[in-house]
Amino acid sequence: TSTCRGFSPKKAKKKKKKRKEKKTGSSIMMSKQLDMFKTNLEEFASKHKQEIRKNPEFRVQFQDMCATIGVDPLASGKGFWSEMLGVGDFYYELGVQIIEVCLALKHRNGGLITLEELHQQVLKGRGKFAQDVSQDDLIRAIKKLKALGTGFSIIPVGGTYLIQSVPAELNMDHTVVLQLAEKNGYVTVSDIKASLKWETERARQVLEHLLKEGLAWLDLQAPGEAHYWLPALFTDLYSQEITAEEAREALP
């Protein structure tokens, strides 16, 4: 057998061993740093647990700190984080309240609700002496519900979010139409054709699907052409016992 000039199997083996040792040393150093960060985070949490429990903004900052080192205080209902902060219980209880609100309003909105409306309803249900809750808290609790396979999902619409609490199949077409309906609370076939440059059949299919899933109301009395109302985007419907026709008349 021949070897390349200047190449020594023994030297190559030594270099490989050194690289491995260097890599192992770096891993140990990173592991030690991570342990130190976690220890500091636990000390910080112990010192500021009241603020973390009571102040939503402080809670967001704390969650961000946890995320930077891969710690999820919501991952388990047991252990240090749950016992020290009670955050596991807090988000579990919040998740139950979110489900209750969504179920109570499902007959009106078909299982779609804006984050703002959900926040308002949850706060109303908690009472003025309860621990304050932010929209960020709601999103975190919903993500935990989603992980349990409860049918919950979060849909970006304009500058806000729609929370879907029923396992309806919504694709990108449906989401785009929901975004289009955000301005007025309703949409028409003509609106979709003009804004999205779709064919009539594509627009009708999307709207029919929203009707079938109970996410839209059909108003045949509207001037010009049929209006497809999205009750989740028209928050007055939650506080008043009114029909789609009355809702249309209430708009300026």
GUFITI-504223 format. One record per residue (C-alpha): residue in one letter; residue number from 1; x, y, z. Coordinates in pm, 1 decimal. Layout:
! residues N
<atom res="A" n="NUM" u="X" v="Y" w="Z"/>
...
//
This chain:
! residues 252
<atom res="T" n="1" u="0.0" v="0.0" w="0.0"/>
<atom res="S" n="2" u="118.2" v="352.4" w="-69.1"/>
<atom res="T" n="3" u="56.7" v="667.0" w="132.7"/>
<atom res="C" n="4" u="51.9" v="1029.1" w="14.1"/>
<atom res="R" n="5" u="373.1" v="1223.8" w="71.2"/>
<atom res="G" n="6" u="368.9" v="1403.6" w="406.2"/>
<atom res="F" n="7" u="65.7" v="1209.7" w="530.8"/>
<atom res="S" n="8" u="99.7" v="1016.9" w="855.4"/>
<atom res="P" n="9" u="-192.0" v="809.5" w="988.2"/>
<atom res="K" n="10" u="-60.0" v="852.3" w="1345.5"/>
<atom res="K" n="11" u="-45.8" v="1234.4" w="1315.0"/>
<atom res="A" n="12" u="-395.7" v="1243.3" w="1163.8"/>
<atom res="K" n="13" u="-526.7" v="1032.2" w="1452.8"/>
<atom res="K" n="14" u="-365.2" v="1268.2" w="1707.6"/>
<atom res="K" n="15" u="-517.0" v="1575.7" w="1537.0"/>
<atom res="K" n="16" u="-859.0" v="1412.1" w="1533.6"/>
<atom res="K" n="17" u="-825.7" v="1328.5" w="1904.2"/>
<atom res="K" n="18" u="-725.8" v="1689.7" w="1985.0"/>
<atom res="R" n="19" u="-1024.8" v="1827.2" w="1788.1"/>
<atom res="K" n="20" u="-1252.8" v="1588.0" w="1977.2"/>
<atom res="E" n="21" u="-1104.5" v="1693.8" w="2312.9"/>
<atom res="K" n="22" u="-1140.4" v="2061.7" w="2219.6"/>
<atom res="K" n="23" u="-1503.2" v="2006.8" w="2115.5"/>
<atom res="T" n="24" u="-1574.2" v="1813.5" w="2437.6"/>
<atom res="G" n="25" u="-1413.7" v="2094.2" w="2639.9"/>
<atom res="S" n="26" u="-1633.8" v="2355.0" w="2466.8"/>
<atom res="S" n="27" u="-1945.9" v="2145.3" w="2530.3"/>
<atom res="I" n="28" u="-1859.4" v="2114.0" w="2900.7"/>
<atom res="M" n="29" u="-1801.1" v="2490.7" w="2921.2"/>
<atom res="M" n="30" u="-2136.1" v="2564.4" w="2752.2"/>
<atom res="S" n="31" u="-2310.5" v="2315.8" w="2978.5"/>
<atom res="K" n="32" u="-2160.4" v="2484.3" w="3287.3"/>
<atom res="Q" n="33" u="-2267.9" v="2827.7" w="3161.3"/>
<atom res="L" n="34" u="-2619.6" v="2698.9" w="3097.0"/>
<atom res="D" n="35" u="-2638.6" v="2550.7" w="3446.1"/>
<atom res="M" n="36" u="-2522.5" v="2883.6" w="3588.6"/>
<atom res="F" n="37" u="-2786.9" v="3072.8" w="3387.8"/>
<atom res="K" n="38" u="-3055.4" v="2832.6" w="3510.2"/>
<atom res="T" n="39" u="-2940.7" v="2875.0" w="3870.0"/>
<atom res="N" n="40" u="-2947.4" v="3255.4" w="3832.3"/>
<atom res="L" n="41" u="-3290.9" v="3231.5" w="3671.5"/>
<atom res="E" n="42" u="-3421.1" v="3024.4" w="3962.2"/>
<atom res="E" n="43" u="-3281.0" v="3279.6" w="4208.9"/>
<atom res="F" n="44" u="-3440.3" v="3561.8" w="4009.1"/>
<atom res="A" n="45" u="-3772.8" v="3376.1" w="4003.0"/>
<atom res="S" n="46" u="-3759.3" v="3314.5" w="4378.6"/>
<atom res="K" n="47" u="-3687.8" v="3681.5" w="4445.9"/>
<atom res="H" n="48" u="-3950.9" v="3819.8" w="4208.7"/>
<atom res="K" n="49" u="-4222.1" v="3552.3" w="4223.6"/>
<atom res="Q" n="50" u="-4490.9" v="3797.5" w="4339.8"/>
<atom res="E" n="51" u="-4423.1" v="4033.1" w="4046.7"/>
<atom res="I" n="52" u="-4420.6" v="3739.0" w="3802.9"/>
<atom res="R" n="53" u="-4758.2" v="3622.8" w="3934.1"/>
<atom res="K" n="54" u="-4924.6" v="3965.2" w="3948.0"/>
<atom res="N" n="55" u="-4770.2" v="4175.3" w="3670.8"/>
<atom res="P" n="56" u="-4845.1" v="4063.3" w="3309.3"/>
<atom res="E" n="57" u="-4561.9" v="4275.8" w="3160.1"/>
<atom res="F" n="58" u="-4310.2" v="4138.2" w="3408.3"/>
<atom res="R" n="59" u="-4437.9" v="3788.2" w="3326.9"/>
<atom res="V" n="60" u="-4370.5" v="3841.5" w="2952.4"/>
<atom res="Q" n="61" u="-4012.5" v="3954.5" w="3025.2"/>
<atom res="F" n="62" u="-3957.9" v="3653.9" w="3250.1"/>
<atom res="Q" n="63" u="-4092.0" v="3414.4" w="2982.8"/>
<atom res="D" n="64" u="-3851.7" v="3572.0" w="2729.9"/>
<atom res="M" n="65" u="-3560.0" v="3522.9" w="2969.3"/>
<atom res="C" n="66" u="-3657.5" v="3156.5" w="3008.3"/>
<atom res="A" n="67" u="-3682.6" v="3109.4" w="2630.7"/>
<atom res="T" n="68" u="-3327.1" v="3236.1" w="2568.9"/>
<atom res="I" n="69" u="-3182.8" v="2937.8" w="2758.5"/>
<atom res="G" n="70" u="-3443.2" v="2684.2" w="2651.7"/>
<atom res="V" n="71" u="-3634.9" v="2669.4" w="2981.0"/>
<atom res="D" n="72" u="-4012.8" v="2632.9" w="2957.0"/>
<atom res="P" n="73" u="-4175.2" v="2697.1" w="3297.5"/>
<atom res="L" n="74" u="-4506.7" v="2579.4" w="3150.6"/>
<atom res="A" n="75" u="-4374.8" v="2245.4" w="3029.5"/>
<atom res="S" n="76" u="-4463.2" v="2058.1" w="3345.6"/>
<atom res="G" n="77" u="-4723.3" v="2092.2" w="3615.9"/>
<atom res="K" n="78" u="-4471.9" v="1960.8" w="3872.4"/>
<atom res="G" n="79" u="-4123.2" v="2054.7" w="3979.4"/>
<atom res="F" n="80" u="-3947.1" v="2376.6" w="4074.0"/>
<atom res="W" n="81" u="-4122.7" v="2619.7" w="3840.4"/>
<atom res="S" n="82" u="-4474.8" v="2508.8" w="3922.3"/>
<atom res="E" n="83" u="-4414.0" v="2494.2" w="4297.6"/>
<atom res="M" n="84" u="-4220.8" v="2819.9" w="4314.1"/>
<atom res="L" n="85" u="-4429.4" v="3035.9" w="4081.6"/>
<atom res="G" n="86" u="-4758.7" v="2855.2" w="4040.8"/>
<atom res="V" n="87" u="-4733.4" v="2939.1" w="3668.2"/>
<atom res="G" n="88" u="-4840.2" v="2589.9" w="3563.2"/>
<atom res="D" n="89" u="-5160.7" v="2624.0" w="3763.6"/>
<atom res="F" n="90" u="-5210.4" v="2981.2" w="3641.1"/>
<atom res="Y" n="91" u="-5202.5" v="2885.4" w="3271.6"/>
<atom res="Y" n="92" u="-5404.1" v="2569.5" w="3332.8"/>
<atom res="E" n="93" u="-5680.9" v="2773.9" w="3499.5"/>
<atom res="L" n="94" u="-5657.2" v="3035.8" w="3225.1"/>
<atom res="G" n="95" u="-5690.4" v="2762.1" w="2961.4"/>
<atom res="V" n="96" u="-6009.8" v="2637.5" w="3129.8"/>
<atom res="Q" n="97" u="-6151.8" v="2993.8" w="3131.0"/>
<atom res="I" n="98" u="-6065.7" v="3036.3" w="2760.5"/>
<atom res="I" n="99" u="-6250.4" v="2713.2" w="2677.1"/>
<atom res="E" n="100" u="-6552.5" v="2826.7" w="2882.3"/>
<atom res="V" n="101" u="-6571.2" v="3164.5" w="2703.0"/>
<atom res="C" n="102" u="-6532.1" v="3004.0" w="2358.4"/>
<atom res="L" n="103" u="-6803.6" v="2745.8" w="2431.2"/>
<atom res="A" n="104" u="-7041.3" v="3012.1" w="2563.9"/>
<atom res="L" n="105" u="-7004.9" v="3222.8" w="2246.3"/>
<atom res="K" n="106" u="-6980.3" v="2941.8" w="1992.5"/>
<atom res="H" n="107" u="-7352.6" v="2960.7" w="1904.4"/>
<atom res="R" n="108" u="-7292.7" v="3319.5" w="1788.6"/>
<atom res="N" n="109" u="-6948.0" v="3315.2" w="1631.1"/>
<atom res="G" n="110" u="-6916.6" v="2954.2" w="1514.1"/>
<atom res="G" n="111" u="-6593.3" v="2908.7" w="1707.4"/>
<atom res="L" n="112" u="-6399.7" v="3216.8" w="1590.9"/>
<atom res="I" n="113" u="-6326.4" v="3508.0" w="1823.4"/>
<atom res="T" n="114" u="-6083.1" v="3799.7" w="1813.9"/>
<atom res="L" n="115" u="-5805.4" v="3801.5" w="2072.2"/>
<atom res="E" n="116" u="-5931.7" v="4138.9" w="2200.5"/>
<atom res="E" n="117" u="-6285.7" v="4009.0" w="2254.1"/>
<atom res="L" n="118" u="-6158.7" v="3692.3" w="2421.4"/>
<atom res="H" n="119" u="-5938.3" v="3904.8" w="2650.9"/>
<atom res="Q" n="120" u="-6234.0" v="4125.4" w="2742.2"/>
<atom res="Q" n="121" u="-6460.2" v="3827.3" w="2814.0"/>
<atom res="V" n="122" u="-6196.7" v="3644.3" w="3019.7"/>
<atom res="L" n="123" u="-6130.4" v="3956.0" w="3231.8"/>
<atom res="K" n="124" u="-6506.0" v="3999.5" w="3283.1"/>
<atom res="G" n="125" u="-6535.2" v="3639.7" w="3400.0"/>
<atom res="R" n="126" u="-6237.9" v="3664.1" w="3638.0"/>
<atom res="G" n="127" u="-6370.7" v="3961.6" w="3835.0"/>
<atom res="K" n="128" u="-6186.8" v="4276.0" w="3943.1"/>
<atom res="F" n="129" u="-6000.7" v="4115.0" w="4235.9"/>
<atom res="A" n="130" u="-5846.9" v="3833.9" w="4028.6"/>
<atom res="Q" n="131" u="-5487.5" v="3821.5" w="3907.3"/>
<atom res="D" n="132" u="-5442.2" v="4043.2" w="3600.2"/>
<atom res="V" n="133" u="-5415.7" v="3871.0" w="3262.3"/>
<atom res="S" n="134" u="-5259.3" v="4004.6" w="2939.8"/>
<atom res="Q" n="135" u="-5317.2" v="3909.2" w="2577.2"/>
<atom res="D" n="136" u="-4970.8" v="3751.6" w="2581.6"/>
<atom res="D" n="137" u="-5089.4" v="3526.3" w="2867.6"/>
<atom res="L" n="138" u="-5388.7" v="3423.2" w="2657.0"/>
<atom res="I" n="139" u="-5170.5" v="3332.6" w="2358.7"/>
<atom res="R" n="140" u="-4939.5" v="3122.3" w="2578.2"/>
<atom res="A" n="141" u="-5236.6" v="2941.3" w="2733.7"/>
<atom res="I" n="142" u="-5391.1" v="2879.7" w="2388.2"/>
<atom res="K" n="143" u="-5062.6" v="2735.3" w="2259.8"/>
<atom res="K" n="144" u="-5070.7" v="2490.6" w="2551.2"/>
<atom res="L" n="145" u="-5431.6" v="2399.7" w="2464.4"/>
<atom res="K" n="146" u="-5329.4" v="2355.1" w="2100.5"/>
<atom res="A" n="147" u="-5054.3" v="2113.5" w="2204.5"/>
<atom res="L" n="148" u="-5319.0" v="1900.0" w="2376.5"/>
<atom res="G" n="149" u="-5499.1" v="1856.0" w="2042.8"/>
<atom res="T" n="150" u="-5808.3" v="2048.8" w="2150.5"/>
<atom res="G" n="151" u="-5873.9" v="2203.2" w="1807.9"/>
<atom res="F" n="152" u="-5750.4" v="2548.8" w="1914.1"/>
<atom res="S" n="153" u="-5544.4" v="2752.7" w="1669.5"/>
<atom res="I" n="154" u="-5431.1" v="3114.1" w="1627.9"/>
<atom res="I" n="155" u="-5494.8" v="3291.2" w="1294.8"/>
<atom res="P" n="156" u="-5318.9" v="3626.4" w="1221.1"/>
<atom res="V" n="157" u="-5571.4" v="3881.1" w="1085.8"/>
<atom res="G" n="158" u="-5448.4" v="4232.9" w="1016.4"/>
<atom res="G" n="159" u="-5297.5" v="4371.1" w="1335.7"/>
<atom res="T" n="160" u="-5462.3" v="4116.6" w="1562.8"/>
<atom res="Y" n="161" u="-5542.1" v="3745.9" w="1591.0"/>
<atom res="L" n="162" u="-5849.5" v="3529.7" w="1554.1"/>
<atom res="I" n="163" u="-5874.0" v="3239.0" w="1792.8"/>
<atom res="Q" n="164" u="-6030.7" v="2928.1" w="1641.4"/>
<atom res="S" n="165" u="-6175.4" v="2695.6" w="1905.1"/>
<atom res="V" n="166" u="-6331.8" v="2433.9" w="1677.5"/>
<atom res="P" n="167" u="-6142.7" v="2181.8" w="1461.1"/>
<atom res="A" n="168" u="-6264.8" v="2329.9" w="1130.4"/>
<atom res="E" n="169" u="-6043.4" v="2289.8" w="824.6"/>
<atom res="L" n="170" u="-5923.1" v="2637.0" w="726.6"/>
<atom res="N" n="171" u="-5665.7" v="2677.1" w="450.6"/>
<atom res="M" n="172" u="-5484.9" v="2987.1" w="323.6"/>
<atom res="D" n="173" u="-5782.1" v="3092.5" w="105.4"/>
<atom res="H" n="174" u="-6012.0" v="3100.3" w="408.5"/>
<atom res="T" n="175" u="-5756.4" v="3294.8" w="612.3"/>
<atom res="V" n="176" u="-5714.5" v="3557.6" w="337.5"/>
<atom res="V" n="177" u="-6093.1" v="3607.1" w="320.1"/>
<atom res="L" n="178" u="-6109.9" v="3646.1" w="699.0"/>
<atom res="Q" n="179" u="-5842.2" v="3914.5" w="672.9"/>
<atom res="L" n="180" u="-6040.1" v="4088.5" w="399.4"/>
<atom res="A" n="181" u="-6356.4" v="4086.2" w="611.8"/>
<atom res="E" n="182" u="-6178.1" v="4249.3" w="906.3"/>
<atom res="K" n="183" u="-6253.5" v="4607.1" w="796.5"/>
<atom res="N" n="184" u="-6635.5" v="4588.3" w="780.2"/>
<atom res="G" n="185" u="-6717.1" v="4263.7" w="957.8"/>
<atom res="Y" n="186" u="-6855.3" v="4116.8" w="634.1"/>
<atom res="V" n="187" u="-6744.1" v="4036.8" w="279.8"/>
<atom res="T" n="188" u="-6911.1" v="3981.2" w="-58.9"/>
<atom res="V" n="189" u="-6818.7" v="3781.0" w="-367.2"/>
<atom res="S" n="190" u="-6750.2" v="4111.6" w="-548.2"/>
<atom res="D" n="191" u="-6517.5" v="4227.1" w="-266.1"/>
<atom res="I" n="192" u="-6315.8" v="3908.0" w="-297.9"/>
<atom res="K" n="193" u="-6299.3" v="3925.7" w="-679.3"/>
<atom res="A" n="194" u="-6191.1" v="4290.8" w="-674.8"/>
<atom res="S" n="195" u="-5934.0" v="4262.7" w="-393.3"/>
<atom res="L" n="196" u="-5790.7" v="3916.9" w="-452.0"/>
<atom res="K" n="197" u="-5845.8" v="3887.9" w="-830.2"/>
<atom res="W" n="198" u="-6015.4" v="3549.3" w="-786.4"/>
<atom res="E" n="199" u="-6266.2" v="3379.8" w="-1014.0"/>
<atom res="T" n="200" u="-6629.3" v="3377.9" w="-890.4"/>
<atom res="E" n="201" u="-6628.7" v="3001.1" w="-824.6"/>
<atom res="R" n="202" u="-6322.2" v="3016.6" w="-599.9"/>
<atom res="A" n="203" u="-6476.5" v="3298.7" w="-394.6"/>
<atom res="R" n="204" u="-6808.4" v="3112.1" w="-361.6"/>
<atom res="Q" n="205" u="-6638.6" v="2789.8" w="-252.1"/>
<atom res="V" n="206" u="-6452.7" v="2965.4" w="28.4"/>
<atom res="L" n="207" u="-6764.4" v="3148.9" w="148.3"/>
<atom res="E" n="208" u="-6977.3" v="2833.8" w="133.6"/>
<atom res="H" n="209" u="-6719.8" v="2653.3" w="345.3"/>
<atom res="L" n="210" u="-6727.8" v="2931.2" w="607.8"/>
<atom res="L" n="211" u="-7108.8" v="2908.8" w="610.8"/>
<atom res="K" n="212" u="-7101.6" v="2530.5" w="646.2"/>
<atom res="E" n="213" u="-6858.3" v="2550.2" w="939.4"/>
<atom res="G" n="214" u="-7081.5" v="2807.7" w="1112.7"/>
<atom res="L" n="215" u="-6812.6" v="3077.4" w="1091.0"/>
<atom res="A" n="216" u="-7017.8" v="3309.4" w="866.7"/>
<atom res="W" n="217" u="-7379.1" v="3429.0" w="840.9"/>
<atom res="L" n="218" u="-7551.1" v="3484.7" w="506.7"/>
<atom res="D" n="219" u="-7747.8" v="3809.8" w="471.9"/>
<atom res="L" n="220" u="-7967.9" v="3795.6" w="160.0"/>
<atom res="Q" n="221" u="-8144.9" v="4122.4" w="247.0"/>
<atom res="A" n="222" u="-7832.5" v="4333.3" w="203.2"/>
<atom res="P" n="223" u="-7839.8" v="4592.9" w="-79.4"/>
<atom res="G" n="224" u="-7669.2" v="4492.7" w="-402.9"/>
<atom res="E" n="225" u="-7563.7" v="4136.8" w="-330.8"/>
<atom res="A" n="226" u="-7543.7" v="3884.6" w="-47.7"/>
<atom res="H" n="227" u="-7324.7" v="3981.5" w="248.6"/>
<atom res="Y" n="228" u="-7131.2" v="3713.6" w="434.5"/>
<atom res="W" n="229" u="-7098.2" v="3831.5" w="794.0"/>
<atom res="L" n="230" u="-6814.4" v="3713.0" w="1016.8"/>
<atom res="P" n="231" u="-6959.5" v="3753.6" w="1367.7"/>
<atom res="A" n="232" u="-6615.5" v="3706.8" w="1524.0"/>
<atom res="L" n="233" u="-6513.6" v="4036.8" w="1360.1"/>
<atom res="F" n="234" u="-6822.4" v="4230.0" w="1462.9"/>
<atom res="T" n="235" u="-6793.1" v="4254.7" w="1840.6"/>
<atom res="D" n="236" u="-7126.9" v="4433.2" w="1899.1"/>
<atom res="L" n="237" u="-7293.6" v="4098.8" w="1831.3"/>
<atom res="Y" n="238" u="-7157.8" v="3964.0" w="2158.4"/>
<atom res="S" n="239" u="-7325.4" v="4221.8" w="2376.4"/>
<atom res="Q" n="240" u="-7656.6" v="4253.9" w="2194.5"/>
<atom res="E" n="241" u="-7919.5" v="3998.1" w="2103.0"/>
<atom res="I" n="242" u="-7944.2" v="4108.1" w="1739.6"/>
<atom res="T" n="243" u="-7970.7" v="3943.5" w="1401.7"/>
<atom res="A" n="244" u="-7738.5" v="3985.7" w="1103.1"/>
<atom res="E" n="245" u="-7988.9" v="4229.3" w="943.9"/>
<atom res="E" n="246" u="-7996.4" v="4445.4" w="1257.4"/>
<atom res="A" n="247" u="-7619.9" v="4431.3" w="1276.5"/>
<atom res="R" n="248" u="-7596.1" v="4563.1" w="919.5"/>
<atom res="E" n="249" u="-7833.2" v="4849.1" w="1002.8"/>
<atom res="A" n="250" u="-7621.3" v="4938.4" w="1307.0"/>
<atom res="L" n="251" u="-7318.2" v="5009.0" w="1090.1"/>
<atom res="P" n="252" u="-7258.0" v="5372.4" w="989.9"/>
//
